[in-house]
Amino acid sequence: MSSIANKVEWMTNKELNGLAQNRFIDKATQIALAKRSYNLCRQYLASNENLCKEARDILWGYRGYVL
């Protein structure tokens, strides 16, 4: 099965936002979203209650994130 994380780079902003708000995305997808430069997507991801530690650490590296 192909991970959604492999397709994040081709997604539109609307798709990224919807994915970041999904509580059930896997760890690899969360990390891929956290590495994106799209700020609104990262904000949605930061508010995700099932955020993994690796994605959290990536988000902490950006200015202005308080989790």
BAFI-3210 file (N, C-alpha, C; in Angstrom, 3 decimals, decimal comma, padded with zeros to 6 digits):
// residues 67
n [1|2|3|4|5|6|7|8|9|10|11|12|13|14|15|16|17|18|19|20|21|22|23|24|25|26|27|28|29|30|31|32|33|34|35|36|37|38|39|40|41|42|43|44|45|46|47|48|49|50|51|52|53|54|55|56|57|58|59|60|61|62|63|64|65|66|67]
n.u [000,838|000,556|001,866|000,297|002,011|003,963|002,808|002,318|003,726|002,562|000,030|-002,773|-003,262|-005,723|-006,198|-004,020|-004,657|-007,045|-006,081|-004,241|-005,938|-007,092|-007,525|-006,591|-004,349|-001,247|002,031|004,194|002,959|002,182|004,714|005,657|003,823|004,445|006,907|006,346|006,148|003,856|002,033|-000,615|-001,429|000,437|-000,412|-002,956|-002,116|-000,638|-002,675|-003,804|-004,999|-003,814|-001,113|002,117|005,258|007,583|006,696|005,777|008,195|009,434|007,691|008,094|010,525|010,032|009,409|007,155|005,429|003,526|002,925]
n.v [-001,179|002,183|005,020|008,035|010,034|010,023|011,389|013,974|016,212|016,812|017,682|019,937|023,099|023,068|020,313|019,625|021,043|019,759|017,186|017,643|018,231|015,834|013,355|010,780|010,282|008,790|008,476|009,053|010,677|012,858|013,890|014,565|016,596|018,452|019,337|020,879|024,108|025,529|027,556|027,630|024,982|023,802|024,985|023,831|021,189|021,388|021,724|019,278|016,595|014,101|014,324|013,275|012,741|013,283|014,946|017,041|017,974|018,933|021,030|022,649|023,704|025,819|029,337|030,821|028,750|027,215|024,509]
n.w [000,000|-000,827|000,752|001,772|002,280|000,336|-001,714|-000,988|-001,927|-004,377|-003,856|-003,633|-001,924|-000,596|-000,338|001,282|003,632|004,418|004,889|006,965|009,041|009,598|011,968|011,808|010,232|009,203|010,785|009,001|007,097|008,640|009,300|006,746|006,097|008,086|007,235|005,053|003,458|003,627|005,586|006,781|006,617|008,345|010,709|011,055|011,355|013,726|015,560|015,604|017,413|017,565|017,008|016,135|017,890|016,382|014,277|015,819|016,908|014,592|013,933|016,159|015,546|013,863|013,822|016,142|016,907|019,357|021,194]
ca.u [000,000|001,322|001,578|-000,104|003,183|004,689|002,075|002,081|004,324|001,707|-001,312|-003,140|-003,364|-006,988|-005,984|-003,094|-005,395|-007,950|-005,279|-003,659|-007,001|-007,532|-006,919|-006,193|-003,245|-000,108|003,193|004,960|002,212|002,303|006,065|005,716|003,068|005,185|008,047|005,860|006,286|002,520|001,818|-001,944|-001,395|001,171|-001,264|-003,938|-001,408|-000,275|-003,866|-004,254|-004,854|-003,004|000,169|003,227|006,369|008,510|006,092|005,774|009,553|009,660|006,918|008,754|011,674|009,591|009,091|005,767|004,593|003,418|002,072]
ca.v [000,000|003,412|006,009|009,350|010,898|010,070|012,217|015,290|017,284|017,104|018,052|021,350|023,631|022,590|018,917|019,620|021,484|018,687|016,083|018,059|018,229|014,456|012,773|009,396|010,140|008,072|009,253|009,521|011,763|014,014|014,431|015,201|017,844|019,383|019,853|021,771|025,530|026,127|027,878|027,256|023,534|023,508|025,389|022,771|020,023|021,655|021,584|017,887|015,969|012,883|014,703|012,433|013,491|013,722|016,106|018,107|018,520|019,710|022,263|023,475|024,350|027,029|030,443|031,131|027,593|026,834|023,307]
ca.w [000,000|-000,957|001,780|001,287|002,460|-000,935|-002,665|-000,397|-002,732|-005,542|-003,405|-003,593|-000,565|-000,030|000,034|002,423|004,811|004,822|005,409|008,246|010,050|009,791|013,169|011,597|009,285|009,774|011,222|007,843|006,473|009,540|009,144|005,420|006,179|008,950|006,472|003,991|003,768|003,673|006,985|007,267|006,768|009,582|011,830|011,238|011,861|015,123|016,393|015,494|018,734|017,450|016,422|016,605|018,483|015,349|013,605|016,825|016,991|013,369|014,063|017,170|014,913|013,172|014,718|016,419|017,240|020,753|021,226]
c.u [000,884|000,902|001,188|001,081|003,979|004,048|001,828|002,607|003,476|000,310|-001,520|-003,214|-004,632|-006,846|-005,064|-003,810|-006,326|-007,210|-004,709|-004,685|-007,491|-006,786|-006,281|-005,066|-002,044|001,057|003,970|004,271|002,280|003,666|006,199|004,972|003,805|006,350|007,626|005,980|004,932|002,085|000,458|-002,033|-000,682|000,373|-002,328|-003,284|-001,059|-001,469|-004,440|-003,972|-004,008|-001,647|001,292|004,384|007,329|007,983|006,053|007,141|009,897|008,935|007,537|009,949|011,316|009,252|007,579|004,890|004,670|002,443|001,826]
c.v [001,243|004,406|007,336|010,306|011,039|011,013|013,637|016,412|017,667|017,561|019,560|021,804|023,141|021,146|018,808|020,016|020,401|017,523|016,420|018,038|016,820|013,830|011,423|009,210|009,507|009,018|009,844|010,707|013,017|014,682|015,155|016,532|018,884|020,027|020,798|023,224|026,233|026,307|027,425|025,750|023,150|023,915|024,338|021,519|020,200|021,489|020,163|017,171|014,689|013,143|013,847|013,322|014,041|014,962|017,297|018,779|019,363|021,052|023,199|024,215|025,623|028,109|030,565|029,946|027,279|025,663|022,883]
c.w [000,000|000,125|001,132|001,378|001,167|-001,943|-002,174|-001,289|-003,943|-005,149|-003,456|-002,141|000,133|000,445|001,245|003,706|005,323|005,444|006,785|009,372|010,389|010,962|012,915|010,579|009,979|010,072|010,048|007,166|007,333|009,385|007,805|005,427|007,014|008,214|005,351|004,414|003,896|005,130|007,521|007,492|008,069|010,809|012,120|011,832|013,336|016,057|016,350|016,813|018,708|016,804|017,005|017,095|017,434|014,620|014,560|016,897|015,762|013,462|015,096|016,599|014,161|014,196|014,910|016,778|018,717|020,794|022,643]
res [m|s|s|i|a|n|k|v|e|w|m|t|n|k|e|l|n|g|l|a|q|n|r|f|i|d|k|a|t|q|i|a|l|a|k|r|s|y|n|l|c|r|q|y|l|a|s|n|e|n|l|c|k|e|a|r|d|i|l|w|g|y|r|g|y|v|l]
***
